[in-house]
C-alpha cells in the first residue's frame, strides 16, 4: 500500500510507502522518474 497525502490517515500504519505531499505533485515526479528509467 502506498499513501500519498498531506496529512495522516487511519491507514498510515498499513502503508509500505508513505509520502507526505500533494498527490498531483508527487505523482508527476514519480511518472517523470519512471519515464527516465525506462527510456
Phi, psi and omega per residue, in radians:
X1 nan 2.265 3.062
X2 -2.023 2.242 3.104
X3 -2.032 2.217 3.032
X4 -2.075 1.967 -3.074
X5 -2.847 2.605 3.126
X6 -1.285 -0.565 -3.097
X7 -2.071 2.971 -3.110
X8 -1.228 2.725 3.108
X9 -2.285 2.836 3.096
X10 -1.098 -0.334 -3.092
X11 -1.657 0.013 -3.087
X12 -0.916 -0.684 -3.134
X13 -1.100 -0.480 -3.092
X14 -1.490 -0.237 -3.022
X15 -1.289 2.393 2.992
X16 -1.385 -0.557 3.106
X17 -2.333 2.312 3.137
X18 -2.227 2.063 -3.107
X19 -2.044 2.110 3.107
X20 -1.653 1.603 -3.129
X21 -2.867 2.974 3.007
X22 -1.226 2.337 -3.033
X23 -1.028 -0.775 -3.123
X24 -1.073 -0.750 3.129
X25 -1.171 -0.771 -3.132
X26 -1.113 -0.774 -3.121
X27 -1.143 -0.641 3.089
X28 -1.046 -0.766 3.131
X29 -1.185 -0.689 3.127
X30 -1.109 -0.808 3.132
X31 -1.078 -0.722 3.115
X32 -1.036 -0.796 -3.133
X33 -1.153 -0.702 3.122
X34 -1.105 -0.751 3.115
X35 -1.071 -0.681 3.089
X36 -1.076 -0.726 -3.087
X37 -1.198 -0.626 -3.075
X38 -1.567 -0.155 3.141
X39 -1.391 nan nan
